[in-house]
Amino acid sequence: QSFSYFFRHQQEKKNMTDHQKIHPFHDVDLEAPQQEQQQQPSAPLVTRNMSKSDDVQHQPLPTRQPNIPMNHHQKPPNKRRGCCCRFFCWLFSVLLILIIAIAIAIGILFLIFRPKIPKYSVDELHVTQFDLSNNNSLSVTFNLSITARNPNKKIGIDYRGGSHISAWYTDTKLCEGSLPKFYQGHKNVTVLSIPLTGETQNATGLRDSLQQRFQQEGSVPLNLKVKQPVRIKFGKLKIFKINFRVRCRIVVDNLSTNNSIRIRSSSCKFRFKL
């Protein structure tokens, strides 16, 4: 018992001495600046080519751009405009194909039939009436003899109704008429006799101008204008109606009635219109 009492007494004495010991206090806030000062270099970091007096320019680090949210209020692409563009492209393609097809067809017809322009000439002119009445109006009647030539071997010309022919002196129409309807075959020559009649009001100045022109030049120029609708026949194929337009300039020696009138010069120009 004495031994156990002694051992317990020594243990209690040791515990009392451990509580009385002074442990050192470590301040974390004070040690952190000291550690940072130890870690910082004693001199600034500069390159060898730079002097110590130069200021070190610190470039800012690139900042990350924030993600820009999509604008959900933007209008969708216009579908109507896209449809219109496709429609016009389709229409242009169809027109281009049609033009190419027509050009090919015309080229084939040209190679097969070898079309030539018809020719016209004014052969004779008879003045049956050229009188100035008491009311100062001029009555004119001409009889024209016109020769129409078709030089084509495989093309016929069908002269339709609705034609018109007129005779002019400068800007004044003297008389007018029409051509008969007929069909002109291949390599055919047809002579037409065409009457022209007309009446011009206030014709005193016109008569004086004609007389003065005849006295000065000994001739009178006249212009003939012809508009003739026709249908061209390629073999057995008749195409759509077109208009022949003929302009003839003739010069006669006089315009006296019941006298032989000689045509001094005659020239005709031909063109057609769809």
C-alpha positions in Angstrom: 0.0 0.0 0.0 2.8 2.4 0.8 4.3 1.7 -2.6 1.0 2.4 -4.5 0.6 5.6 -2.4 4.0 6.8 -3.4 3.5 6.1 -7.1 0.2 8.0 -7.2 1.7 10.9 -5.4 4.5 11.2 -7.9 2.1 11.0 -10.8 0.0 13.9 -9.5 3.1 16.0 -8.9 4.2 15.5 -12.5 0.8 16.6 -13.9 0.9 19.8 -11.9 4.3 20.7 -13.3 3.1 20.1 -16.9 0.3 22.6 -16.5 2.7 25.2 -15.1 4.9 25.2 -18.2 4.8 28.3 -20.6 4.2 27.5 -24.3 5.5 30.0 -26.9 2.7 32.0 -28.8 2.9 32.1 -32.7 1.0 35.0 -34.4 0.1 34.0 -37.9 -0.8 37.6 -39.0 2.7 38.9 -38.0 4.6 36.1 -39.6 2.9 36.4 -43.0 4.3 39.8 -43.9 7.7 38.7 -42.8 7.6 35.7 -45.0 6.5 37.8 -48.0 9.4 40.2 -47.4 11.8 37.3 -47.4 10.3 35.9 -50.6 10.4 39.3 -52.5 13.7 39.9 -54.4 16.0 42.6 -53.1 16.2 44.2 -56.6 13.6 44.7 -59.4 13.7 42.2 -62.3 15.0 44.1 -65.4 16.5 43.0 -68.6 20.1 43.5 -69.4 19.4 46.1 -72.1 17.4 48.2 -69.7 18.8 50.6 -67.2 17.7 50.6 -63.6 16.1 54.1 -63.9 13.7 52.9 -66.5 10.2 52.1 -65.3 9.0 48.6 -65.8 5.8 48.8 -67.7 3.4 46.1 -66.7 1.1 45.0 -69.5 -2.3 44.1 -68.4 -3.3 40.5 -68.7 -5.9 39.8 -71.4 -9.3 39.6 -70.0 -11.7 37.0 -71.0 -14.6 38.3 -72.9 -17.9 37.3 -71.4 -20.3 35.2 -73.4 -22.7 37.5 -75.3 -26.2 36.1 -75.1 -28.1 35.6 -78.3 -30.8 38.0 -79.1 -33.9 36.0 -79.3 -35.8 39.0 -80.7 -34.0 39.1 -84.1 -36.3 38.7 -87.1 -36.0 35.4 -89.0 -34.9 35.7 -92.7 -37.6 36.9 -95.1 -39.0 33.8 -96.8 -41.0 35.8 -99.2 -37.9 37.5 -100.7 -36.3 34.1 -101.2 -39.4 32.8 -103.0 -39.4 35.9 -105.3 -35.8 35.4 -106.1 -36.4 31.7 -107.0 -39.4 32.7 -109.1 -37.5 35.3 -111.1 -34.6 32.9 -111.6 -37.0 30.2 -112.9 -38.8 32.7 -115.2 -35.4 34.0 -116.6 -34.3 30.4 -117.3 -37.6 29.6 -119.1 -37.3 32.7 -121.2 -33.7 32.0 -122.1 -34.6 28.4 -123.1 -37.5 29.8 -125.3 -35.2 32.3 -127.0 -32.6 29.7 -127.7 -35.2 27.3 -129.1 -36.7 30.0 -131.4 -33.2 31.0 -132.6 -32.4 27.3 -133.4 -35.7 27.0 -135.3 -35.1 30.1 -137.3 -31.6 28.9 -138.1 -32.9 25.6 -139.3 -35.5 27.2 -141.5 -32.9 29.6 -142.9 -30.6 26.7 -143.8 -33.4 24.7 -145.4 -35.3 27.4 -147.3 -32.7 30.1 -147.9 -35.2 33.0 -147.8 -34.7 36.0 -150.0 -36.3 39.5 -149.8 -39.1 40.1 -152.3 -38.6 43.0 -154.8 -40.9 45.7 -156.0 -40.8 48.3 -158.7 -43.1 51.0 -160.1 -43.3 50.6 -163.8 -46.1 53.0 -164.9 -48.0 56.0 -163.6 -51.2 57.4 -165.3 -52.8 60.6 -164.1 -56.5 60.4 -164.8 -57.5 63.4 -162.6 -55.6 66.3 -161.3 -58.0 69.2 -161.1 -58.4 72.2 -158.8 -62.1 72.8 -158.1 -63.9 76.1 -157.3 -63.8 75.4 -153.6 -60.0 75.3 -153.7 -59.8 71.5 -153.3 -57.5 69.4 -155.4 -58.9 66.0 -156.7 -56.3 63.5 -157.7 -56.6 60.0 -159.3 -53.5 57.9 -160.2 -53.3 54.5 -161.8 -50.1 52.7 -160.8 -48.6 49.6 -162.3 -46.4 47.8 -159.7 -44.4 44.6 -160.3 -43.9 42.3 -157.3 -41.2 39.6 -157.6 -40.8 36.6 -155.3 -37.3 35.2 -155.9 -37.6 32.3 -153.4 -37.6 28.7 -154.6 -39.4 27.1 -151.6 -41.3 30.1 -150.0 -44.7 31.4 -151.0 -46.2 34.8 -150.0 -49.9 35.1 -149.2 -51.0 38.8 -149.5 -53.8 39.4 -147.1 -56.5 42.1 -146.8 -56.0 45.3 -144.9 -53.2 46.7 -147.1 -52.7 50.4 -147.6 -50.8 52.4 -150.3 -50.5 56.2 -150.5 -48.8 58.8 -152.8 -47.2 61.9 -151.2 -45.7 65.1 -152.4 -43.3 66.3 -149.7 -45.5 66.2 -146.6 -48.9 66.3 -148.4 -50.8 63.1 -149.1 -52.3 63.3 -152.6 -54.2 60.0 -152.9 -54.4 56.5 -151.5 -55.7 53.0 -152.2 -55.0 49.3 -151.4 -53.5 46.2 -152.9 -55.6 43.2 -153.9 -55.5 39.9 -152.0 -53.6 37.2 -153.8 -51.1 34.3 -153.4 -47.7 34.6 -155.0 -45.9 31.2 -155.5 -42.3 30.3 -155.8 -40.2 32.2 -158.3 -43.3 34.2 -159.3 -43.6 37.7 -160.9 -46.9 39.5 -160.5 -47.9 42.8 -162.1 -50.5 44.8 -160.1 -52.7 47.6 -161.4 -53.6 49.8 -158.4 -56.0 52.9 -158.5 -55.3 55.7 -156.1 -57.8 58.5 -155.4 -57.8 61.5 -153.0 -58.8 65.0 -152.4 -56.8 67.8 -150.7 -58.4 70.8 -149.2 -56.9 74.3 -149.5 -54.7 73.2 -152.3 -53.9 76.6 -153.9 -50.4 76.6 -152.3 -49.9 73.0 -153.2 -50.7 73.7 -156.9 -48.4 76.7 -157.0 -45.6 74.6 -155.4 -45.9 71.9 -158.0 -45.9 74.3 -160.9 -42.9 76.1 -159.5 -41.0 72.8 -159.0 -41.8 71.7 -162.5 -40.7 75.0 -164.0 -37.3 74.9 -162.1 -36.4 71.3 -162.4 -38.6 69.9 -165.2 -39.8 67.0 -162.9 -41.9 66.2 -159.9 -40.8 63.9 -157.1 -43.3 61.6 -155.5 -43.2 59.2 -152.5 -45.1 56.0 -152.3 -45.8 54.3 -148.9 -47.0 50.7 -148.8 -48.2 48.6 -145.8 -49.1 45.1 -146.7 -50.0 42.2 -144.2 -48.8 38.8 -145.5 -48.4 35.2 -144.3 -45.2 33.4 -145.3 -45.5 29.8 -146.4 -42.5 27.5 -145.9 -43.5 24.5 -147.9 -46.8 23.5 -146.3 -46.2 25.5 -143.1 -47.7 29.0 -142.8 -46.3 31.2 -140.1 -48.0 34.0 -138.3 -49.0 37.3 -140.0 -46.3 39.9 -140.6 -46.3 43.3 -142.3 -44.4 44.2 -145.4 -43.4 47.9 -145.5 -42.3 49.3 -148.9 -41.1 52.9 -149.5 -40.7 53.9 -153.2 -39.4 57.2 -154.5 -40.2 58.1 -158.1 -39.6 61.1 -160.2 -42.0 61.9 -163.1 -41.7 64.5 -165.9 -45.2 65.9 -165.4 -48.6 65.4 -163.8 -50.8 66.5 -166.7 -54.0 64.5 -167.2 -54.5 62.3 -170.2 -50.9 62.6 -171.2 -48.1 60.0 -171.2 -46.1 60.4 -168.1 -42.6 59.1 -168.1 -41.0 57.8 -164.9 -37.4 59.2 -164.8 -36.2 57.3 -161.8 -37.6 54.7 -159.3 -36.2 53.1 -156.2 -37.9 51.0 -153.5 -36.8 49.9 -150.1 -38.3 46.9 -148.3 -38.5 45.9 -144.7 -40.9 43.8 -142.6 -42.3 44.1 -139.1 -43.7 41.4 -136.9 
